Amino acid sequence: MHIDIGFEGYVREVGILLNNLVLSYQYNELAYCRDDWERLVMPLTRGHISEDNARKIKSVMDRLKQQLGEVTD
């Protein structure tokens, strides 16, 4: 992944990877994380990133991090 793709590019790439994970592994929580990613994080790429928006992104990323840990175990 290129470092200079910008915030929108990273969000798009993570969304694609998350969709692939949901298709590969049948964990309900991964599907919920993907839904939250699409509903909460994707719309924030078009607007201003405020402190409140950063918290929303962080909460989804924390859940995703926990799920990825369970997938690798």
PDB file of N, CA, C, O and CB in Angstrom:
ATOM      1  N   MET A   1       0.853  -1.167   0.000  1.00  0.00           N
ATOM      2  CA  MET A   1       0.000   0.000   0.000  1.00  0.00           C
ATOM      3  C   MET A   1       0.898   1.228   0.000  1.00  0.00           C
ATOM      4  O   MET A   1       1.874   1.291   0.747  1.00  0.00           O
ATOM      5  CB  MET A   1      -0.970  -0.001   1.221  1.00  0.00           C
ATOM      6  N   HIS A   2       0.571   2.186  -0.823  1.00  0.00           N
ATOM      7  CA  HIS A   2       1.353   3.407  -0.890  1.00  0.00           C
ATOM      8  C   HIS A   2       1.049   4.304   0.297  1.00  0.00           C
ATOM      9  O   HIS A   2      -0.098   4.402   0.733  1.00  0.00           O
ATOM     10  CB  HIS A   2       1.083   4.145  -2.195  1.00  0.00           C
ATOM     11  N   ILE A   3       2.058   4.944   0.805  1.00  0.00           N
ATOM     12  CA  ILE A   3       1.899   5.806   1.969  1.00  0.00           C
ATOM     13  C   ILE A   3       1.188   7.102   1.592  1.00  0.00           C
ATOM     14  O   ILE A   3       0.516   7.691   2.439  1.00  0.00           O
ATOM     15  CB  ILE A   3       3.261   6.111   2.596  1.00  0.00           C
ATOM     16  N   ASP A   4       1.312   7.555   0.373  1.00  0.00           N
ATOM     17  CA  ASP A   4       0.774   8.853  -0.021  1.00  0.00           C
ATOM     18  C   ASP A   4      -0.614   8.782  -0.656  1.00  0.00           C
ATOM     19  O   ASP A   4      -0.954   9.629  -1.482  1.00  0.00           O
ATOM     20  CB  ASP A   4       1.716   9.509  -0.973  1.00  0.00           C
ATOM     21  N   ILE A   5      -1.420   7.786  -0.283  1.00  0.00           N
ATOM     22  CA  ILE A   5      -2.755   7.688  -0.892  1.00  0.00           C
ATOM     23  C   ILE A   5      -3.787   8.554  -0.177  1.00  0.00           C
ATOM     24  O   ILE A   5      -4.895   8.724  -0.685  1.00  0.00           O
ATOM     25  CB  ILE A   5      -3.221   6.242  -0.891  1.00  0.00           C
ATOM     26  N   GLY A   6      -3.459   9.095   0.965  1.00  0.00           N
ATOM     27  CA  GLY A   6      -4.372   9.976   1.674  1.00  0.00           C
ATOM     28  C   GLY A   6      -5.365   9.215   2.540  1.00  0.00           C
ATOM     29  O   GLY A   6      -5.501   7.995   2.441  1.00  0.00           O
ATOM     30  N   PHE A   7      -6.052   9.966   3.388  1.00  0.00           N
ATOM     31  CA  PHE A   7      -6.992   9.377   4.340  1.00  0.00           C
ATOM     32  C   PHE A   7      -8.117   8.634   3.625  1.00  0.00           C
ATOM     33  O   PHE A   7      -8.467   7.520   4.016  1.00  0.00           O
ATOM     34  CB  PHE A   7      -7.575  10.460   5.246  1.00  0.00           C
ATOM     35  N   GLU A   8      -8.682   9.231   2.591  1.00  0.00           N
ATOM     36  CA  GLU A   8      -9.768   8.581   1.855  1.00  0.00           C
ATOM     37  C   GLU A   8      -9.316   7.254   1.254  1.00  0.00           C
ATOM     38  O   GLU A   8     -10.070   6.281   1.254  1.00  0.00           O
ATOM     39  CB  GLU A   8     -10.287   9.504   0.752  1.00  0.00           C
ATOM     40  N   GLY A   9      -8.104   7.215   0.751  1.00  0.00           N
ATOM     41  CA  GLY A   9      -7.574   5.986   0.178  1.00  0.00           C
ATOM     42  C   GLY A   9      -7.416   4.890   1.217  1.00  0.00           C
ATOM     43  O   GLY A   9      -7.751   3.732   0.966  1.00  0.00           O
ATOM     44  N   TYR A  10      -6.905   5.261   2.389  1.00  0.00           N
ATOM     45  CA  TYR A  10      -6.762   4.279   3.463  1.00  0.00           C
ATOM     46  C   TYR A  10      -8.115   3.735   3.892  1.00  0.00           C
ATOM     47  O   TYR A  10      -8.270   2.528   4.076  1.00  0.00           O
ATOM     48  CB  TYR A  10      -6.044   4.897   4.660  1.00  0.00           C
ATOM     49  N   VAL A  11      -9.091   4.613   4.054  1.00  0.00           N
ATOM     50  CA  VAL A  11     -10.425   4.182   4.475  1.00  0.00           C
ATOM     51  C   VAL A  11     -11.031   3.248   3.434  1.00  0.00           C
ATOM     52  O   VAL A  11     -11.650   2.244   3.786  1.00  0.00           O
ATOM     53  CB  VAL A  11     -11.345   5.401   4.703  1.00  0.00           C
ATOM     54  N   ARG A  12     -10.859   3.569   2.173  1.00  0.00           N
ATOM     55  CA  ARG A  12     -11.381   2.720   1.100  1.00  0.00           C
ATOM     56  C   ARG A  12     -10.696   1.354   1.108  1.00  0.00           C
ATOM     57  O   ARG A  12     -11.360   0.325   0.988  1.00  0.00           O
ATOM     58  CB  ARG A  12     -11.190   3.403  -0.270  1.00  0.00           C
ATOM     59  N   GLU A  13      -9.372   1.344   1.249  1.00  0.00           N
ATOM     60  CA  GLU A  13      -8.620   0.086   1.251  1.00  0.00           C
ATOM     61  C   GLU A  13      -8.993  -0.790   2.445  1.00  0.00           C
ATOM     62  O   GLU A  13      -9.158  -2.001   2.295  1.00  0.00           O
ATOM     63  CB  GLU A  13      -7.117   0.368   1.265  1.00  0.00           C
ATOM     64  N   VAL A  14      -9.128  -0.192   3.623  1.00  0.00           N
ATOM     65  CA  VAL A  14      -9.526  -0.961   4.803  1.00  0.00           C
ATOM     66  C   VAL A  14     -10.931  -1.526   4.599  1.00  0.00           C
ATOM     67  O   VAL A  14     -11.205  -2.658   4.997  1.00  0.00           O
ATOM     68  CB  VAL A  14      -9.472  -0.079   6.081  1.00  0.00           C
ATOM     69  N   GLY A  15     -11.817  -0.754   3.986  1.00  0.00           N
ATOM     70  CA  GLY A  15     -13.162  -1.256   3.703  1.00  0.00           C
ATOM     71  C   GLY A  15     -13.142  -2.458   2.781  1.00  0.00           C
ATOM     72  O   GLY A  15     -13.899  -3.408   2.983  1.00  0.00           O
ATOM     73  N   ILE A  16     -12.290  -2.429   1.774  1.00  0.00           N
ATOM     74  CA  ILE A  16     -12.166  -3.562   0.852  1.00  0.00           C
ATOM     75  C   ILE A  16     -11.622  -4.787   1.586  1.00  0.00           C
ATOM     76  O   ILE A  16     -12.143  -5.891   1.430  1.00  0.00           O
ATOM     77  CB  ILE A  16     -11.248  -3.198  -0.340  1.00  0.00           C
ATOM     78  N   LEU A  17     -10.577  -4.590   2.382  1.00  0.00           N
ATOM     79  CA  LEU A  17     -10.018  -5.703   3.140  1.00  0.00           C
ATOM     80  C   LEU A  17     -11.020  -6.273   4.137  1.00  0.00           C
ATOM     81  O   LEU A  17     -11.092  -7.486   4.335  1.00  0.00           O
ATOM     82  CB  LEU A  17      -8.766  -5.259   3.866  1.00  0.00           C
ATOM     83  N   LEU A  18     -11.782  -5.397   4.754  1.00  0.00           N
ATOM     84  CA  LEU A  18     -12.795  -5.841   5.715  1.00  0.00           C
ATOM     85  C   LEU A  18     -13.888  -6.645   5.030  1.00  0.00           C
ATOM     86  O   LEU A  18     -14.352  -7.646   5.575  1.00  0.00           O
ATOM     87  CB  LEU A  18     -13.406  -4.641   6.440  1.00  0.00           C
ATOM     88  N   ASN A  19     -14.301  -6.225   3.853  1.00  0.00           N
ATOM     89  CA  ASN A  19     -15.281  -7.010   3.099  1.00  0.00           C
ATOM     90  C   ASN A  19     -14.749  -8.401   2.773  1.00  0.00           C
ATOM     91  O   ASN A  19     -15.487  -9.382   2.859  1.00  0.00           O
ATOM     92  CB  ASN A  19     -15.663  -6.285   1.810  1.00  0.00           C
ATOM     93  N   ASN A  20     -13.472  -8.491   2.401  1.00  0.00           N
ATOM     94  CA  ASN A  20     -12.870  -9.790   2.112  1.00  0.00           C
ATOM     95  C   ASN A  20     -12.823 -10.671   3.356  1.00  0.00           C
ATOM     96  O   ASN A  20     -13.066 -11.875   3.272  1.00  0.00           O
ATOM     97  CB  ASN A  20     -11.465  -9.607   1.550  1.00  0.00           C
ATOM     98  N   LEU A  21     -12.515 -10.083   4.499  1.00  0.00           N
ATOM     99  CA  LEU A  21     -12.497 -10.859   5.739  1.00  0.00           C
ATOM    100  C   LEU A  21     -13.875 -11.397   6.092  1.00  0.00           C
ATOM    101  O   LEU A  21     -14.012 -12.541   6.524  1.00  0.00           O
ATOM    102  CB  LEU A  21     -11.971 -10.010   6.881  1.00  0.00           C
ATOM    103  N   VAL A  22     -14.892 -10.567   5.906  1.00  0.00           N
ATOM    104  CA  VAL A  22     -16.255 -11.000   6.213  1.00  0.00           C
ATOM    105  C   VAL A  22     -16.664 -12.166   5.306  1.00  0.00           C
ATOM    106  O   VAL A  22     -17.346 -13.092   5.746  1.00  0.00           O
ATOM    107  CB  VAL A  22     -17.246  -9.821   6.054  1.00  0.00           C
ATOM    108  N   LEU A  23     -16.246 -12.112   4.047  1.00  0.00           N
ATOM    109  CA  LEU A  23     -16.554 -13.208   3.133  1.00  0.00           C
ATOM    110  C   LEU A  23     -15.748 -14.465   3.456  1.00  0.00           C
ATOM    111  O   LEU A  23     -16.226 -15.578   3.233  1.00  0.00           O
ATOM    112  CB  LEU A  23     -16.289 -12.780   1.700  1.00  0.00           C
ATOM    113  N   SER A  24     -14.537 -14.302   3.977  1.00  0.00           N
ATOM    114  CA  SER A  24     -13.669 -15.439   4.256  1.00  0.00           C
ATOM    115  C   SER A  24     -13.988 -16.121   5.586  1.00  0.00           C
ATOM    116  O   SER A  24     -13.905 -17.344   5.698  1.00  0.00           O
ATOM    117  CB  SER A  24     -12.233 -14.992   4.252  1.00  0.00           C
ATOM    118  N   TYR A  25     -14.349 -15.335   6.581  1.00  0.00           N
ATOM    119  CA  TYR A  25     -14.611 -15.866   7.918  1.00  0.00           C
ATOM    120  C   TYR A  25     -16.049 -15.534   8.297  1.00  0.00           C
ATOM    121  O   TYR A  25     -16.518 -14.419   8.071  1.00  0.00           O
ATOM    122  CB  TYR A  25     -13.606 -15.287   8.968  1.00  0.00           C
ATOM    123  N   GLN A  26     -16.727 -16.490   8.864  1.00  0.00           N
ATOM    124  CA  GLN A  26     -18.141 -16.315   9.194  1.00  0.00           C
ATOM    125  C   GLN A  26     -18.328 -15.871  10.648  1.00  0.00           C
ATOM    126  O   GLN A  26     -19.103 -16.473  11.391  1.00  0.00           O
ATOM    127  CB  GLN A  26     -18.904 -17.619   8.943  1.00  0.00           C
ATOM    128  N   TYR A  27     -17.618 -14.819  11.047  1.00  0.00           N
ATOM    129  CA  TYR A  27     -17.790 -14.250  12.376  1.00  0.00           C
ATOM    130  C   TYR A  27     -18.790 -13.099  12.281  1.00  0.00           C
ATOM    131  O   TYR A  27     -18.632 -12.179  11.479  1.00  0.00           O
ATOM    132  CB  TYR A  27     -16.425 -13.765  12.965  1.00  0.00           C
ATOM    133  N   ASN A  28     -19.821 -13.175  13.120  1.00  0.00           N
ATOM    134  CA  ASN A  28     -20.837 -12.119  13.103  1.00  0.00           C
ATOM    135  C   ASN A  28     -20.255 -10.767  13.471  1.00  0.00           C
ATOM    136  O   ASN A  28     -20.637  -9.746  12.900  1.00  0.00           O
ATOM    137  CB  ASN A  28     -21.969 -12.462  14.055  1.00  0.00           C
ATOM    138  N   GLU A  29     -19.332 -10.758  14.420  1.00  0.00           N
ATOM    139  CA  GLU A  29     -18.764  -9.481  14.863  1.00  0.00           C
ATOM    140  C   GLU A  29     -17.988  -8.786  13.748  1.00  0.00           C
ATOM    141  O   GLU A  29     -17.977  -7.557  13.673  1.00  0.00           O
ATOM    142  CB  GLU A  29     -17.854  -9.701  16.064  1.00  0.00           C
ATOM    143  N   LEU A  30     -17.341  -9.561  12.886  1.00  0.00           N
ATOM    144  CA  LEU A  30     -16.664  -8.956  11.729  1.00  0.00           C
ATOM    145  C   LEU A  30     -17.671  -8.268  10.820  1.00  0.00           C
ATOM    146  O   LEU A  30     -17.410  -7.179  10.309  1.00  0.00           O
ATOM    147  CB  LEU A  30     -15.879 -10.023  10.937  1.00  0.00           C
ATOM    148  N   ALA A  31     -18.813  -8.897  10.620  1.00  0.00           N
ATOM    149  CA  ALA A  31     -19.855  -8.285   9.794  1.00  0.00           C
ATOM    150  C   ALA A  31     -20.366  -6.997  10.444  1.00  0.00           C
ATOM    151  O   ALA A  31     -20.633  -6.014   9.752  1.00  0.00           O
ATOM    152  CB  ALA A  31     -21.024  -9.274   9.574  1.00  0.00           C
ATOM    153  N   TYR A  32     -20.500  -7.004  11.775  1.00  0.00           N
ATOM    154  CA  TYR A  32     -20.932  -5.791  12.471  1.00  0.00           C
ATOM    155  C   TYR A  32     -19.885  -4.685  12.355  1.00  0.00           C
ATOM    156  O   TYR A  32     -20.223  -3.513  12.189  1.00  0.00           O
ATOM    157  CB  TYR A  32     -21.211  -6.097  13.948  1.00  0.00           C
ATOM    158  N   CYS A  33     -18.606  -5.071  12.443  1.00  0.00           N
ATOM    159  CA  CYS A  33     -17.535  -4.087  12.280  1.00  0.00           C
ATOM    160  C   CYS A  33     -17.564  -3.494  10.874  1.00  0.00           C
ATOM    161  O   CYS A  33     -17.378  -2.290  10.699  1.00  0.00           O
ATOM    162  CB  CYS A  33     -16.160  -4.730  12.561  1.00  0.00           C
ATOM    163  N   ARG A  34     -17.799  -4.343   9.872  1.00  0.00           N
ATOM    164  CA  ARG A  34     -17.876  -3.848   8.494  1.00  0.00           C
ATOM    165  C   ARG A  34     -19.049  -2.880   8.331  1.00  0.00           C
ATOM    166  O   ARG A  34     -18.923  -1.834   7.695  1.00  0.00           O
ATOM    167  CB  ARG A  34     -18.018  -5.025   7.505  1.00  0.00           C
ATOM    168  N   ASP A  35     -20.193  -3.249   8.919  1.00  0.00           N
ATOM    169  CA  ASP A  35     -21.357  -2.364   8.832  1.00  0.00           C
ATOM    170  C   ASP A  35     -21.084  -1.026   9.506  1.00  0.00           C
ATOM    171  O   ASP A  35     -21.445   0.026   8.978  1.00  0.00           O
ATOM    172  CB  ASP A  35     -22.581  -3.028   9.468  1.00  0.00           C
ATOM    173  N   ASP A  36     -20.441  -1.068  10.679  1.00  0.00           N
ATOM    174  CA  ASP A  36     -20.089   0.182  11.359  1.00  0.00           C
ATOM    175  C   ASP A  36     -19.075   0.985  10.549  1.00  0.00           C
ATOM    176  O   ASP A  36     -19.143   2.213  10.499  1.00  0.00           O
ATOM    177  CB  ASP A  36     -19.530  -0.110  12.756  1.00  0.00           C
ATOM    178  N   TRP A  37     -18.142   0.288   9.919  1.00  0.00           N
ATOM    179  CA  TRP A  37     -17.143   0.964   9.089  1.00  0.00           C
ATOM    180  C   TRP A  37     -17.839   1.727   7.962  1.00  0.00           C
ATOM    181  O   TRP A  37     -17.536   2.892   7.705  1.00  0.00           O
ATOM    182  CB  TRP A  37     -16.125  -0.058   8.508  1.00  0.00           C
ATOM    183  N   GLU A  38     -18.778   1.048   7.294  1.00  0.00           N
ATOM    184  CA  GLU A  38     -19.471   1.681   6.169  1.00  0.00           C
ATOM    185  C   GLU A  38     -20.416   2.781   6.624  1.00  0.00           C
ATOM    186  O   GLU A  38     -20.601   3.771   5.916  1.00  0.00           O
ATOM    187  CB  GLU A  38     -20.243   0.641   5.380  1.00  0.00           C
ATOM    188  N   ARG A  39     -21.015   2.619   7.797  1.00  0.00           N
ATOM    189  CA  ARG A  39     -22.001   3.582   8.267  1.00  0.00           C
ATOM    190  C   ARG A  39     -21.367   4.769   8.997  1.00  0.00           C
ATOM    191  O   ARG A  39     -21.845   5.898   8.877  1.00  0.00           O
ATOM    192  CB  ARG A  39     -22.988   2.893   9.177  1.00  0.00           C
ATOM    193  N   LEU A  40     -20.292   4.516   9.753  1.00  0.00           N
ATOM    194  CA  LEU A  40     -19.701   5.579  10.563  1.00  0.00           C
ATOM    195  C   LEU A  40     -18.437   6.189   9.967  1.00  0.00           C
ATOM    196  O   LEU A  40     -18.258   7.407  10.000  1.00  0.00           O
ATOM    197  CB  LEU A  40     -19.393   5.052  11.919  1.00  0.00           C
ATOM    198  N   VAL A  41     -17.564   5.353   9.426  1.00  0.00           N
ATOM    199  CA  VAL A  41     -16.248   5.844   9.007  1.00  0.00           C
ATOM    200  C   VAL A  41     -16.262   6.352   7.570  1.00  0.00           C
ATOM    201  O   VAL A  41     -15.738   7.431   7.292  1.00  0.00           O
ATOM    202  CB  VAL A  41     -15.206   4.742   9.152  1.00  0.00           C
ATOM    203  N   MET A  42     -16.852   5.592   6.660  1.00  0.00           N
ATOM    204  CA  MET A  42     -16.838   5.991   5.246  1.00  0.00           C
ATOM    205  C   MET A  42     -17.407   7.395   5.016  1.00  0.00           C
ATOM    206  O   MET A  42     -16.808   8.160   4.260  1.00  0.00           O
ATOM    207  CB  MET A  42     -17.626   4.990   4.424  1.00  0.00           C
ATOM    208  N   PRO A  43     -18.530   7.767   5.630  1.00  0.00           N
ATOM    209  CA  PRO A  43     -19.042   9.131   5.411  1.00  0.00           C
ATOM    210  C   PRO A  43     -18.119  10.223   5.953  1.00  0.00           C
ATOM    211  O   PRO A  43     -18.171  11.360   5.485  1.00  0.00           O
ATOM    212  CB  PRO A  43     -20.401   9.271   6.053  1.00  0.00           C
ATOM    213  N   LEU A  44     -17.282   9.894   6.927  1.00  0.00           N
ATOM    214  CA  LEU A  44     -16.401  10.906   7.519  1.00  0.00           C
ATOM    215  C   LEU A  44     -15.260  11.296   6.594  1.00  0.00           C
ATOM    216  O   LEU A  44     -14.618  12.324   6.814  1.00  0.00           O
ATOM    217  CB  LEU A  44     -15.837  10.401   8.827  1.00  0.00           C
ATOM    218  N   THR A  45     -14.993  10.503   5.567  1.00  0.00           N
ATOM    219  CA  THR A  45     -13.903  10.836   4.649  1.00  0.00           C
ATOM    220  C   THR A  45     -14.244  12.043   3.790  1.00  0.00           C
ATOM    221  O   THR A  45     -13.353  12.699   3.252  1.00  0.00           O
ATOM    222  CB  THR A  45     -13.578   9.646   3.760  1.00  0.00           C
ATOM    223  N   ARG A  46     -15.519  12.331   3.664  1.00  0.00           N
ATOM    224  CA  ARG A  46     -15.943  13.449   2.810  1.00  0.00           C
ATOM    225  C   ARG A  46     -16.044  14.764   3.575  1.00  0.00           C
ATOM    226  O   ARG A  46     -16.178  15.833   2.980  1.00  0.00           O
ATOM    227  CB  ARG A  46     -17.281  13.133   2.170  1.00  0.00           C
ATOM    228  N   GLY A  47     -15.980  14.672   4.888  1.00  0.00           N
ATOM    229  CA  GLY A  47     -16.166  15.874   5.684  1.00  0.00           C
ATOM    230  C   GLY A  47     -14.953  16.202   6.525  1.00  0.00           C
ATOM    231  O   GLY A  47     -13.868  15.654   6.330  1.00  0.00           O
ATOM    232  N   HIS A  48     -15.155  17.092   7.448  1.00  0.00           N
ATOM    233  CA  HIS A  48     -14.090  17.542   8.338  1.00  0.00           C
ATOM    234  C   HIS A  48     -13.919  16.526   9.472  1.00  0.00           C
ATOM    235  O   HIS A  48     -14.903  16.075  10.058  1.00  0.00           O
ATOM    236  CB  HIS A  48     -14.402  18.961   8.906  1.00  0.00           C
ATOM    237  N   ILE A  49     -12.694  16.177   9.770  1.00  0.00           N
ATOM    238  CA  ILE A  49     -12.418  15.258  10.867  1.00  0.00           C
ATOM    239  C   ILE A  49     -12.318  16.068  12.158  1.00  0.00           C
ATOM    240  O   ILE A  49     -11.353  16.799  12.381  1.00  0.00           O
ATOM    241  CB  ILE A  49     -11.105  14.441  10.609  1.00  0.00           C
ATOM    242  N   SER A  50     -13.323  15.921  12.986  1.00  0.00           N
ATOM    243  CA  SER A  50     -13.324  16.599  14.275  1.00  0.00           C
ATOM    244  C   SER A  50     -12.900  15.605  15.352  1.00  0.00           C
ATOM    245  O   SER A  50     -12.654  14.433  15.069  1.00  0.00           O
ATOM    246  CB  SER A  50     -14.725  17.203  14.591  1.00  0.00           C
ATOM    247  N   GLU A  51     -12.820  16.083  16.576  1.00  0.00           N
ATOM    248  CA  GLU A  51     -12.447  15.214  17.688  1.00  0.00           C
ATOM    249  C   GLU A  51     -13.501  14.135  17.901  1.00  0.00           C
ATOM    250  O   GLU A  51     -13.164  12.986  18.190  1.00  0.00           O
ATOM    251  CB  GLU A  51     -12.256  16.032  18.971  1.00  0.00           C
ATOM    252  N   ASP A  52     -14.765  14.493  17.763  1.00  0.00           N
ATOM    253  CA  ASP A  52     -15.844  13.522  17.926  1.00  0.00           C
ATOM    254  C   ASP A  52     -15.784  12.455  16.825  1.00  0.00           C
ATOM    255  O   ASP A  52     -15.979  11.269  17.092  1.00  0.00           O
ATOM    256  CB  ASP A  52     -17.214  14.235  17.910  1.00  0.00           C
ATOM    257  N   ASN A  53     -15.515  12.881  15.598  1.00  0.00           N
ATOM    258  CA  ASN A  53     -15.399  11.923  14.499  1.00  0.00           C
ATOM    259  C   ASN A  53     -14.200  11.002  14.692  1.00  0.00           C
ATOM    260  O   ASN A  53     -14.265   9.819  14.357  1.00  0.00           O
ATOM    261  CB  ASN A  53     -15.284  12.657  13.165  1.00  0.00           C
ATOM    262  N   ALA A  54     -13.121  11.532  15.222  1.00  0.00           N
ATOM    263  CA  ALA A  54     -11.941  10.709  15.488  1.00  0.00           C
ATOM    264  C   ALA A  54     -12.252   9.645  16.529  1.00  0.00           C
ATOM    265  O   ALA A  54     -11.748   8.526  16.442  1.00  0.00           O
ATOM    266  CB  ALA A  54     -10.769  11.581  15.958  1.00  0.00           C
ATOM    267  N   ARG A  55     -13.073   9.982  17.508  1.00  0.00           N
ATOM    268  CA  ARG A  55     -13.484   8.987  18.512  1.00  0.00           C
ATOM    269  C   ARG A  55     -14.317   7.883  17.891  1.00  0.00           C
ATOM    270  O   ARG A  55     -14.163   6.715  18.249  1.00  0.00           O
ATOM    271  CB  ARG A  55     -14.273   9.656  19.636  1.00  0.00           C
ATOM    272  N   LYS A  56     -15.196   8.233  16.967  1.00  0.00           N
ATOM    273  CA  LYS A  56     -15.998   7.220  16.279  1.00  0.00           C
ATOM    274  C   LYS A  56     -15.105   6.262  15.501  1.00  0.00           C
ATOM    275  O   LYS A  56     -15.288   5.046  15.550  1.00  0.00           O
ATOM    276  CB  LYS A  56     -17.011   7.884  15.333  1.00  0.00           C
ATOM    277  N   ILE A  57     -14.148   6.817  14.792  1.00  0.00           N
ATOM    278  CA  ILE A  57     -13.222   5.985  14.022  1.00  0.00           C
ATOM    279  C   ILE A  57     -12.417   5.095  14.962  1.00  0.00           C
ATOM    280  O   ILE A  57     -12.219   3.913  14.682  1.00  0.00           O
ATOM    281  CB  ILE A  57     -12.276   6.862  13.166  1.00  0.00           C
ATOM    282  N   LYS A  58     -11.959   5.653  16.063  1.00  0.00           N
ATOM    283  CA  LYS A  58     -11.168   4.885  17.037  1.00  0.00           C
ATOM    284  C   LYS A  58     -11.980   3.743  17.618  1.00  0.00           C
ATOM    285  O   LYS A  58     -11.448   2.648  17.803  1.00  0.00           O
ATOM    286  CB  LYS A  58     -10.668   5.795  18.166  1.00  0.00           C
ATOM    287  N   SER A  59     -13.246   3.965  17.910  1.00  0.00           N
ATOM    288  CA  SER A  59     -14.061   2.899  18.490  1.00  0.00           C
ATOM    289  C   SER A  59     -14.247   1.749  17.503  1.00  0.00           C
ATOM    290  O   SER A  59     -14.189   0.584  17.895  1.00  0.00           O
ATOM    291  CB  SER A  59     -15.427   3.447  18.923  1.00  0.00           C
ATOM    292  N   VAL A  60     -14.467   2.060  16.246  1.00  0.00           N
ATOM    293  CA  VAL A  60     -14.606   1.009  15.240  1.00  0.00           C
ATOM    294  C   VAL A  60     -13.277   0.289  15.058  1.00  0.00           C
ATOM    295  O   VAL A  60     -13.256  -0.935  14.923  1.00  0.00           O
ATOM    296  CB  VAL A  60     -15.093   1.596  13.895  1.00  0.00           C
ATOM    297  N   MET A  61     -12.177   1.019  15.051  1.00  0.00           N
ATOM    298  CA  MET A  61     -10.863   0.400  14.888  1.00  0.00           C
ATOM    299  C   MET A  61     -10.523  -0.501  16.073  1.00  0.00           C
ATOM    300  O   MET A  61      -9.910  -1.552  15.888  1.00  0.00           O
ATOM    301  CB  MET A  61      -9.787   1.476  14.721  1.00  0.00           C
ATOM    302  N   ASP A  62     -10.909  -0.107  17.284  1.00  0.00           N
ATOM    303  CA  ASP A  62     -10.655  -0.952  18.455  1.00  0.00           C
ATOM    304  C   ASP A  62     -11.419  -2.272  18.350  1.00  0.00           C
ATOM    305  O   ASP A  62     -10.867  -3.336  18.629  1.00  0.00           O
ATOM    306  CB  ASP A  62     -11.050  -0.212  19.748  1.00  0.00           C
ATOM    307  N   ARG A  63     -12.670  -2.200  17.953  1.00  0.00           N
ATOM    308  CA  ARG A  63     -13.456  -3.432  17.768  1.00  0.00           C
ATOM    309  C   ARG A  63     -12.867  -4.298  16.673  1.00  0.00           C
ATOM    310  O   ARG A  63     -12.798  -5.520  16.808  1.00  0.00           O
ATOM    311  CB  ARG A  63     -14.916  -3.099  17.436  1.00  0.00           C
ATOM    312  N   LEU A  64     -12.444  -3.672  15.594  1.00  0.00           N
ATOM    313  CA  LEU A  64     -11.842  -4.402  14.483  1.00  0.00           C
ATOM    314  C   LEU A  64     -10.529  -5.058  14.913  1.00  0.00           C
ATOM    315  O   LEU A  64     -10.252  -6.200  14.546  1.00  0.00           O
ATOM    316  CB  LEU A  64     -11.603  -3.462  13.290  1.00  0.00           C
ATOM    317  N   LYS A  65      -9.736  -4.346  15.677  1.00  0.00           N
ATOM    318  CA  LYS A  65      -8.473  -4.892  16.176  1.00  0.00           C
ATOM    319  C   LYS A  65      -8.725  -6.122  17.046  1.00  0.00           C
ATOM    320  O   LYS A  65      -8.008  -7.117  16.937  1.00  0.00           O
ATOM    321  CB  LYS A  65      -7.699  -3.824  16.974  1.00  0.00           C
ATOM    322  N   GLN A  66      -9.729  -6.058  17.898  1.00  0.00           N
ATOM    323  CA  GLN A  66     -10.067  -7.191  18.754  1.00  0.00           C
ATOM    324  C   GLN A  66     -10.521  -8.387  17.915  1.00  0.00           C
ATOM    325  O   GLN A  66     -10.130  -9.521  18.192  1.00  0.00           O
ATOM    326  CB  GLN A  66     -11.164  -6.797  19.757  1.00  0.00           C
ATOM    327  N   GLN A  67     -11.330  -8.144  16.910  1.00  0.00           N
ATOM    328  CA  GLN A  67     -11.808  -9.227  16.048  1.00  0.00           C
ATOM    329  C   GLN A  67     -10.683  -9.851  15.236  1.00  0.00           C
ATOM    330  O   GLN A  67     -10.648 -11.069  15.059  1.00  0.00           O
ATOM    331  CB  GLN A  67     -12.887  -8.715  15.115  1.00  0.00           C
ATOM    332  N   LEU A  68      -9.772  -9.035  14.743  1.00  0.00           N
ATOM    333  CA  LEU A  68      -8.645  -9.578  13.984  1.00  0.00           C
ATOM    334  C   LEU A  68      -7.763 -10.446  14.867  1.00  0.00           C
ATOM    335  O   LEU A  68      -7.180 -11.426  14.403  1.00  0.00           O
ATOM    336  CB  LEU A  68      -7.817  -8.446  13.367  1.00  0.00           C
ATOM    337  N   GLY A  69      -7.666 -10.084  16.142  1.00  0.00           N
ATOM    338  CA  GLY A  69      -6.934 -10.917  17.088  1.00  0.00           C
ATOM    339  C   GLY A  69      -7.588 -12.269  17.269  1.00  0.00           C
ATOM    340  O   GLY A  69      -6.898 -13.283  17.377  1.00  0.00           O
ATOM    341  N   GLU A  70      -8.921 -12.300  17.304  1.00  0.00           N
ATOM    342  CA  GLU A  70      -9.637 -13.569  17.433  1.00  0.00           C
ATOM    343  C   GLU A  70      -9.534 -14.395  16.152  1.00  0.00           C
ATOM    344  O   GLU A  70      -9.467 -15.622  16.213  1.00  0.00           O
ATOM    345  CB  GLU A  70     -11.108 -13.317  17.778  1.00  0.00           C
ATOM    346  N   VAL A  71      -9.520 -13.739  15.005  1.00  0.00           N
ATOM    347  CA  VAL A  71      -9.396 -14.471  13.746  1.00  0.00           C
ATOM    348  C   VAL A  71      -8.041 -15.158  13.669  1.00  0.00           C
ATOM    349  O   VAL A  71      -7.954 -16.305  13.232  1.00  0.00           O
ATOM    350  CB  VAL A  71      -9.587 -13.527  12.545  1.00  0.00           C
ATOM    351  N   THR A  72      -6.979 -14.468  14.089  1.00  0.00           N
ATOM    352  CA  THR A  72      -5.650 -15.058  14.007  1.00  0.00           C
ATOM    353  C   THR A  72      -5.428 -16.148  15.038  1.00  0.00           C
ATOM    354  O   THR A  72      -4.582 -17.023  14.850  1.00  0.00           O
ATOM    355  CB  THR A  72      -4.607 -13.994  14.171  1.00  0.00           C
ATOM    356  N   ASP A  73      -6.195 -16.100  16.145  1.00  0.00           N
ATOM    357  CA  ASP A  73      -6.084 -17.172  17.150  1.00  0.00           C
ATOM    358  C   ASP A  73      -6.806 -18.365  16.633  1.00  0.00           C
ATOM    359  O   ASP A  73      -6.853 -19.397  17.302  1.00  0.00           O
ATOM    360  CB  ASP A  73      -6.651 -16.747  18.529  1.00  0.00           C
TER     361      ASP A  73
END
